[in-house]
Amino acid sequence: MAAYIECSEFDFSVRRWPFLLADCMGCVADPMCCEQAGGLLRVASGNVGLVDFLEIFVFGIYARVQNDIRRAKVIVDVGANVGFFAIYASAINPDAQIHSFEPFPDNLTQLKRNLLLNVSRCIHSHPQAVSDKTGVTTLYFTPGDDSGMQP
């Protein structure tokens, strides 16, 4: 049984909290789902991104920019992590072209998994970091903490 996120005019709330927590701890494989008029929005945390998921879908940190998201033709998601913002934005504006940049391989794999769960979305993943300089650099990270990687 999956955790469900209920959507009412893009006001997200979670049902079945135990399943959400079990998924985020890697104990179940079912995707979390959001029922909305246009179909089902699905996200699978894969033991990554619980804080991001809660911030976006439960605490609504992007609610104040929903009108900007609705009007946008192109959205750039820098440091996309596992793709929760891109999926959220595509649910609000399915016509926008969304470009998600994520250099960390594990996050990129999960981002692509989340995009496959939402086939009809116009989200393009890019396995690159974004910087004010061109070139190649080393990406440093702390195992178990994907929140503050630095090139």
CORTA-V530883 format. One record per residue. RES is the residue in one letter. SS is DSSP state (@ for helix, = for strand, . for the rest). PHI is phi in whole degrees, -180 to 180 (* if undefined). Layout:
res=RES ss=SS phi=PHI
res=RES ss=SS phi=PHI
//
This chain:
res=M ss=. phi=*
res=A ss=. phi=-91
res=A ss=. phi=-77
res=Y ss== phi=-118
res=I ss== phi=-110
res=E ss== phi=-86
res=C ss== phi=-119
res=S ss== phi=-131
res=E ss=. phi=51
res=F ss=. phi=63
res=D ss== phi=-101
res=F ss== phi=-91
res=S ss== phi=-144
res=V ss== phi=-101
res=R ss== phi=-110
res=R ss=. phi=63
res=W ss=@ phi=-51
res=P ss=@ phi=-57
res=F ss=@ phi=-73
res=L ss=@ phi=-60
res=L ss=@ phi=-64
res=A ss=@ phi=-62
res=D ss=@ phi=-64
res=C ss=@ phi=-67
res=M ss=. phi=-94
res=G ss=. phi=82
res=C ss=. phi=-89
res=V ss=. phi=-133
res=A ss=. phi=-108
res=D ss=. phi=-68
res=P ss=. phi=-74
res=M ss== phi=-80
res=C ss== phi=-127
res=C ss== phi=-124
res=E ss== phi=-86
res=Q ss== phi=-146
res=A ss=. phi=-55
res=G ss=. phi=-83
res=G ss== phi=132
res=L ss== phi=-115
res=L ss== phi=-91
res=R ss== phi=-121
res=V ss== phi=-137
res=A ss=. phi=-122
res=S ss=. phi=-74
res=G ss=. phi=59
res=N ss=. phi=69
res=V ss=. phi=-134
res=G ss=. phi=87
res=L ss=@ phi=-58
res=V ss=@ phi=-63
res=D ss=@ phi=-61
res=F ss=@ phi=-58
res=L ss=@ phi=-62
res=E ss=@ phi=-60
res=I ss=@ phi=-80
res=F ss=@ phi=-92
res=V ss=@ phi=-106
res=F ss=. phi=-87
res=G ss=. phi=65
res=I ss=. phi=-65
res=Y ss=. phi=-101
res=A ss=@ phi=-58
res=R ss=@ phi=-71
res=V ss=@ phi=-112
res=Q ss=@ phi=-60
res=N ss=@ phi=-65
res=D ss=@ phi=-65
res=I ss=@ phi=-64
res=R ss=@ phi=-62
res=R ss=@ phi=-87
res=A ss=. phi=-69
res=K ss=. phi=-95
res=V ss== phi=-133
res=I ss== phi=-125
res=V ss== phi=-111
res=D ss== phi=-110
res=V ss== phi=-93
res=G ss=. phi=74
res=A ss=. phi=-68
res=N ss=. phi=56
res=V ss=. phi=-100
res=G ss=. phi=94
res=F ss=@ phi=-61
res=F ss=@ phi=-64
res=A ss=@ phi=-60
res=I ss=@ phi=-68
res=Y ss=@ phi=-59
res=A ss=@ phi=-64
res=S ss=@ phi=-71
res=A ss=@ phi=-70
res=I ss=@ phi=-80
res=N ss=. phi=-136
res=P ss=. phi=-67
res=D ss=. phi=-91
res=A ss=. phi=-72
res=Q ss== phi=-87
res=I ss== phi=-112
res=H ss== phi=-113
res=S ss== phi=-107
res=F ss== phi=-107
res=E ss=. phi=-146
res=P ss=. phi=-85
res=F ss=. phi=-79
res=P ss=@ phi=-56
res=D ss=@ phi=-64
res=N ss=@ phi=-66
res=L ss=@ phi=-62
res=T ss=@ phi=-60
res=Q ss=@ phi=-69
res=L ss=@ phi=-59
res=K ss=@ phi=-63
res=R ss=@ phi=-62
res=N ss=@ phi=-64
res=L ss=@ phi=-67
res=L ss=@ phi=-64
res=L ss=. phi=-72
res=N ss=. phi=-128
res=V ss=. phi=-57
res=S ss=. phi=-80
res=R ss=. phi=-83
res=C ss=. phi=-97
res=I ss== phi=-113
res=H ss== phi=-117
res=S ss== phi=-93
res=H ss== phi=-128
res=P ss=. phi=-80
res=Q ss=. phi=-142
res=A ss=. phi=-89
res=V ss=. phi=-116
res=S ss=. phi=-148
res=D ss=. phi=-87
res=K ss=. phi=-125
res=T ss=. phi=-92
res=G ss=. phi=128
res=V ss=. phi=-116
res=T ss=. phi=-143
res=T ss=. phi=-96
res=L ss=. phi=-99
res=Y ss== phi=-99
res=F ss== phi=-151
res=T ss== phi=-103
res=P ss=. phi=-53
res=G ss=. phi=89
res=D ss== phi=-135
res=D ss== phi=-98
res=S ss== phi=-87
res=G ss== phi=-140
res=M ss== phi=-68
res=Q ss== phi=-128
res=P ss=. phi=-79
//
